[in-house]
Amino acid sequence: MSRGKLPSGVYIKHVPSVYSPEQVSRYLARISYPNPPSDPKEFHPTLENLEVLMQCHITTFAFENSVQHYSEHHTMPISPSYLYERMVKRAEGGHYCFGNNGLFAEMLKGLGYRTYTGAGRINVGPSLPAPPSFLAFVHKVIFVQPSQDDNTTYFLDASSGGSCMTRPILLEDGEWVEGATPSEWHGLVKSARGESSLATSLKDEEAAKIEWRLLVKHVKSPDGNEIDTKLLYSFITDEFHTADYEFANYGVYTSTNDIFWRSIVGSRCFWLSPQEEKEMVDQLQNWRKLNSATNSVTLVKELPSQYLGRYSMEGRVVKRHTGPRTTIVCEMKSELDRRDALQKFFGVVVREEDLHWVKGRPPAFNQ
């Protein structure tokens, strides 16, 4: 049976990247891709290499919005030239989904992948079984057909935010993949919106399942007996374009009700240490008994680790997450403290002369 197909079995065609081969090569060096080819045209656009690219990307670029508050313009530019200059050439930080996934999608094109981008609706509601509360289409996502001769499609999100995906997932109802560690899994389910007007027939009016939902499951206790499941967002397979993202991006950084207006956020993956990886391996068997994932984890000996942790900036603290364990690693009491934390944990450069631009805005420390 055919699995992982877009509606009507359509193919994604090859589209040239906005970035030059030289820029793509510099990107591979920036993310520390293991043994990169001297010429991007020699890159092998396989599923395994896609997973490695994704993990190198999310350990390099943080999900963050520092420019929104520490700049005179208080915007979040998303043009390809800006993203390349800030993230790759100057290595000054990351972005949120429009930037991180925007850069990644174009670099994938430059490496020979057939890909396009779509959009999703973030769920701001609590964990399941509580009903979702969706925002508008303000989250950028990516679709890839890594095989050179068929239309098998994978979904991915390399934005690095929150409980981010760490590897592609087959676009198939009920598919699951392992997340940062064996204590986390991401899954896809096809569903229908409760308020939808669409049905499979007029006779029984069964709601048409045309919407996808990305779920994440977390082991919340070291013994693996407590599991939390959250619906992260919904998405459709329509292709979205520059005008769509520019409009959505403007709405995100100007909305006074948005978390990005109220906060300076940060989230970044990191490779686990050998000791932390050993602890994960020791608990692997117990956790995987609870896991419905159908794929195996790609092991690449050139990578620092097979598992990831995450740093997160939450209010005035920075937390370090490894599997079900969370520790506070930094407490901030001033803008200088936050500047140093952004640099140390998230690779974000904020110049001292730009710190004053946050004054009077919601995230600012008391002056």
N, C-alpha and C positions, 0 to 999 in steps of 0.2 A: 504494500500500500504506500502511496506517495505521501510523504510527510514533510512538514516545514516549507509550505509553499505560500506565496502571496496570492491574493484573490485572482481567480482565473488563471493561475499558474504563470503569471507574467514574469519576464526576465528583467533584471537590472542591466542596463547597457554600460559599457565603458565610457566614462566621462573624464576629460582631462582635468587635472588638478589646477587650482589657481597658483600653486607653488611650483617653482622651478626645480629641476633635479638637484641643483646645488642646495636649495633650501630644504628639500626633503632629506638630503644627506646630513645637513647640519641638525635637523630635527632628530634623526636617529642617534647622532652623537649626544645631543642634549638629554635624551631619555635613557642613555646608556644601554641601547639595544645591543645584545651580545653578538659579536662578530658580524657587524653590518657589511653589506657588499660595498665596494668602492663606487659602484654605479647603481642607483635605485632601480634601473631597468633590469638588473640581475636578481632583484628580490623575488622570492617565491611566495606569492600571495595565497598561502594555505590557511586552513582553520587553525592549525597549531601555531603558526607564526602570528596569526591575528590575536590569539590569546596572550602570547608573549608581548606583543606590541601594546596591548591594552593594559597589562600589568605594569609595564615600564612607564606607560603614560600616566597612570593614576598614582604611581609612587613619585613622579616628578612634579606634576602640576596639582596644586591644591584647589579645592573648591573654595573660593573666597571672593569677597567684594570690597577689598580695601580701597580700591580706586574710587569707589562711590563716595567715600567719606574723606579720604586723605588727598583730595585734589580740588582745584579751584572750580572745575566744571561739574563735579559731582554726578558724573554719568558712568556708564559701563560700556565703552566702545566695543563693537564686535566685528569690525571690518577685518578681512583676512590679513591685510597689511599690518594693522595694529596688533592683532593677536600674535603674528610672527615676530614683530619687533619686541614686544613686551615679554612674551613667554619663551621664545627660542633664542633670539639674538641677544637681548639684554638680560635674560634669565631673571626677571624681576618678580615673578609670581605666576599665579594661575588666573582663574576666572570662575564664573558659575557655568551652568550647563551650556549656554549659548556660545561661550568662548571655548571651553574645554572640549565639548563635542564638535564644535565647528572646526577647530584646528585639527582634531583627530580625523574627522571625516575627509577633509581635504588631503591630509597626509596619506590616508589609506588609498585615495585615488592615485596619488603620486607613486604609490608602491604597487599599483596594478590591480587593486581590488575594485570590484563592481559594488558600488554602495550609493545610498541616498539617505536623506534625513527626514524625519517626521516630527511629531509633537505629541505630548501627553498632558494629562491633567493631574496635578499633584493632589494626593489625598491628605487633607489636614485633620482628618478625624482620628480617633484613637485606634488601638489594635482591634483586630477581629475578635468576636463577632459583631462589634459595633458597626452600624451602617457608615458608609464612606461620606465624606464631605469634600467634593472636588472643586478645585480652582478651574480657571479657564486653561486654554492650551498655552501654557507658559513654560513647558519643559521640552528641551530638544533631545531627540533620541536618534539612533542610527540603525539602519538595516543593511546587511551585507550578504552577498552570495559569493562565498569564498571559492567554490569550485569553478574551474574554468569552462566546464562544459555542461552544467545543469543549473536549475533554478532553485535548488535547496537554499533556504533563506535563514539567516541568523539575526537575532535582535541583540543589540548591546547598548550600553550607556556608560561612557567613559568620563562622566562629569566629576567623579570623585566625591560627590556629596553624600553625607549621612551613611546609611547602610548600602553603599554603592555596589553595583555589580563588579565582579572582578574577572569575569570571562564571558564570552558570548553564549547565548542560549538559543537552541533551535526554536524557530517560530512554530510551536506546536502546543496545542491545548494539553495541559497536564505535564509539561516538560519541566524538569528541575535540574539545576546545576549547583555545585558547591560554591560557597562564597569565599570570604577572606580566609576562613579556617573551616575545619569540619564541623564546627558548631554553628555554622550559618549556611543557609541555602536560599537561592532565588528560584522562583517558579512562575510560569505563565498559565493563566486560565483565560478562556474565552467566555465572555459574559455579555449581559444586556443591561442597559441603563433602565432603572425603574421608571423613569419619566419618559422613556422613548416612545415614539409613535409608530415604530416599525414592528411588524409581526411576520412570522413565517407563513401564515395564511389567515384569511378572514374568518375561517370556520372556527378555529380554536383560539385565535389571537395569541398564540405563544410568542413571547418576546423574541425578536431576532438577535442572536448573539453575534454582533458585529464589532464589539469592543474587546480589546485585550486588557488584562490586568497583570501587573507585576507584583508578586508577593515576596516577602522575605520572612524566613523563620529563623529564630535565634534560640539557642540553648541558653537559658538564663541562670542555670546553676551548674557547678562543676560536676555533679553526678549525672547530669543530662536528663533529669526527671521533670524539669520545668521548661516549657517551650512557649515562646511568644510568637504570634503570627500577625504581621501587619501588611495591609494593602498599601504599597508605596504610591502607585499612580496607575491610571488607565491610559491607553493610547490606541490610536487607529493606524492603519497602514498607509494612509494617504501621504503623498509626498508634499512637504512644505518647502517654501522658498524664502529668498532673502527678505522680501517685503513682509512676509509673515513674521519672521524672527525679529526684524527691526521694530515692528509695531509691538510685539509681545515684550521685547526687551525694554522698550521705553515705558511700557506699563509697569514692569517689574521694578525698575529703579526709581520711578516717580511715585509709586503708590505708598501713601503714608500708613497703610494697613499691613504692608508687607514686612516680613521678617528682615529683609535686607535693608529696609529703611530704619528699622529699630535697632539693628545689630551689625556689628562687624563679625562675620561668620568665618569659620575656617574648618576645613576637613581635609585630611591628607593620609593616604595609605603609606605604610612603611614595611620593609621586609623584616620578618621576625629574626631574632638572634638564634644561633644554634641551640642554646639552652631552651628558649621559648618554643622552637620548632620541635625539640625532643618531647617537651611536655604535651604538645598537640598530638604528636604521633602516639604517645602512650595512651591518650584518651580517644584516639581515632576510632577504635573498634566500638566502644560504647556509644559514641555520638552517631556513627554511621548506621547503627541499628535503627535510629529514629529518622534517618534520612531517606527520602523517596527519590533522590537524584538518580538519573539513569546514565549519567556520563561518568567517565573516569577523569581524574585530574591529570593535566599535562605536566610531566616532570621534565624540566630543562636544567641540565646540570650547570649551565653557565649563569643561571640566575642565582642571586644571593640566598633565596629560600623558596620553598614551595608554598609557604603561607604568609599571610599579611596581617598586620595590625592597623589601627587607625588612630590618628590624633584628631581631636575635635576642640575647637574654641567655643565655649558655651558661657556667655556672659563674661564674668571676670576670671574664669579659670580655663586651663587647658587640661583635657583628660586624655589618657592613653588607654586604648581598648585593645585587648588581646583575647580573642575568644570571648568567654563569658565574664572575663575579669576587666574591671575598670578602676583606674587609679588617677588621682589628681597629681599632675606633674608640675604645674605652674599656677601661681596665683598672681594676678596683676592688680596694681594699685594706682597706676598712672599711664599716660599715653606712651611714655618711654618704655615702661614694662611691656605694654602691648606690642609696641614696635619690635622690641627684642624677641618676644614670643613668636610673632609672625615670621620673623627671620629664622629663628632656631627650629621651630617645629613645622613650619609650612613653606619655607623657602620664599617668603614674600619680602620684598625690599620696600621699605617706607623711609624716605629721606626725612631727616630731622626737621628740615625747613618746611616740610609739607604737613607736619603734625597739627599745625594750627587750623587747617581747613576743616577739621572735625568739630571745632568749637561751636557750640550752640545747636548741634545736631543730637538726636536721641542717644547714639552710642557713646558720646563723649564722657570722659571722666570729669568729675567736678573740678572746675578751674579755680 
